[in-house]
Amino acid sequence: MWNLPNILTLLRIVLIPVFVVVFYIEAPWTSYAAAAVFGIAALTDWLDGYLARRWSQTSPLGAFLDPVADKLMVAVALVVLLQADPRILLALPVMVIIGREITVSALREWMAEVGARATVAVSQLGKIKTTVQMISITVLILRDSLLGVWIYPLGLLLLYIAATLTLWSMAVYLIAAWPSLSGQTAMNTRQ
């Protein structure tokens, strides 16, 4: 149970309050430090899954904690960013991304209850969405500039791309689950 992939997942959860504290420290270096903390957390997301598969160390605990850690880190980062820049321009993609995460989590839970969890398993599109989302959030955390270049607009653009991919992947999951949601699966098994 306490293998390296699970420890990396727990590290991601521990990094959430560290990220928040660093984000709110008022010093010239804090945006870089907060972006580094978030970036490390994002890398552990990739690394824990890679190592678990590579070393055959998948576990029920890891399968549970990994998506929880991801969603917590992303939701907290988005809320903190929105608090720092409370404009509709940022609120819309934040609302879409957090709303999608809640919807897909509920869908996966319900599909598991009806024995069709594999229907809404993580797809390649979901992985691309996550990558773009993590990059966009890291860029937005930097807030000001990177090596003298103001990159906030790039972060917003990437966040809108992530939100679009978020809606697309949610639609794919809902379409895949539709036979179970609409009761068609139950009717087909009775015929």
C-alpha positions, 0 to 999 in steps of 0.5 A: 500500500505504501509504495512510491506511486501512492506516496507521490499521490499523497505528496500532491495532496500535502502540496495543496496547502503549501501552494496556497500559503506560498501563493499568498506570501507578498514577496517578489518571488512568490509567483515563481515559487507557487508555480514551482509547487504547482508544477511539482504537483502536476509532475507527480500526477504524471509520475505516480501513474507511470511508475504504478503501471511500470512497476505493477504497483497499482492499488485500490488506494492509489486508484482512489487517491489519484483522481481525488488529489488531481481534482483537489489540486486543480480546483484549489488552484483555480479558486485561488487564481479566480480570487486573485483576478475576479473577472468574468474572463477567468470565471467562465473557464474556471466554472466550466472546468470545476463543473465538469470535474464534479459532473464526471466524478458523479457520472463515474460513481453512478456508472460504477454502481450499475457495473459499467465503470469501464464505459467512462474510463479515462480517455486519451482526450482526458489526458490531453485536457489534463496536460493543457490544464496543468500548463495553463494553470502553471502559466497563470500562477506566474501572473506577471512575467517569465524572463521579462515576457508577460505571459498571463494572456497565454495562460488564459488562452490555454485555460480556454483551450483546456475548458473546451477540451473539458467540455468535449471530454465530458460530452464523450463520457456522457455519450458513452454512458447514455445507454445506461443513463437513459435506461436503454441498457436495462431494456436491452438486457430484458429483451 
